[in-house]
Amino acid sequence: MKNKLLLLTFLFLAIACKREGSAINYVYEGKTVLIKRFDKALMDYLTKDPSIRDRDTSLFMLYPDFSELYINHVIPIEKKDTYQEAGKELVAFFSDPTLFYLYKDALIQFSSTLEIERELSSAFSFLSANLPETKLPQIYFHISGLNQNVIAGENILSLSIDKYLGEKYPLYQDIFYDYQRKTMTDEQAAIDLTTGFLLSEFPYNSNEEVLLNKILYWGKIKYILSKTFPQKDKLFIMNYTADQWNWCSQNEKKIWKQIVGKKYLYSNDRLLIAKFTEPAPYTVPLGENTPPMVGVWLGWQIINSYMEHHPNISIQSLLEDNDYAKILKEASYRP
């Protein structure tokens, strides 16, 4: 097995590293998902009397795997040869008043995890049934200081709760754009965790990075999310307003004609691909009055057509199929 570490912002995506290791089989199959509250345990550690805290390694002993990941990849600390050194660095990092108040507000916002655990229990039961060869992770909460949204490591999936305090949260106003704040809500938590899981277990894999391959990869992810969260509206899964979705539906033929006509479909221009697939105020090549990520929306429609024409293809097979030219051909896509 490959030990994966994926740091996901869902605004900007980065793969940090991969290393060899082993995994624990953690399957839900109808059981309730229980979130491990590293975020609360760390706060307890930070607020202890210094004379006790400086000798206390119970936090790291209680969460050994996650602690290693956290102090090596999440929080920018230098001295981490021992848990005592790492602990002092964490205390220093969170001593910033603004960051500490953000931390406290996040714990208040996520004082209860019942709704998120309920959604994840349903989602992971579906994934367990449809991805029988894939081991499901243990779920954690953490604080990142407004860095990545989700960490996906070996047998670990964790949400940075300080990134989900609501689009009107005052501190966000000075740091993030409107289109970024739109998805920074607690309602997004379960679907972002599941997205992180899918991206880490089935990363983008293609011999060449062209627009077609990237939009179909994201189309697969959106299609599976729609099946994993059937109670979620398609607008929510796409992070669209009704007007944005309707614009895409009404202009679907024009979008496809323009992409094909301008020879965008097989372009390997990374900037062009990003303009069609990454969050932004709008999709630049199509004009200022367009929704963002039109390429992702289009990829979802193509995958819908493909699965309608091939109802016997499993979710596992769909995720593992990286022959995107074949998928497009067999989708019989006619906008």
Disulfide bonds with the S-S distance in Angstrom:
none
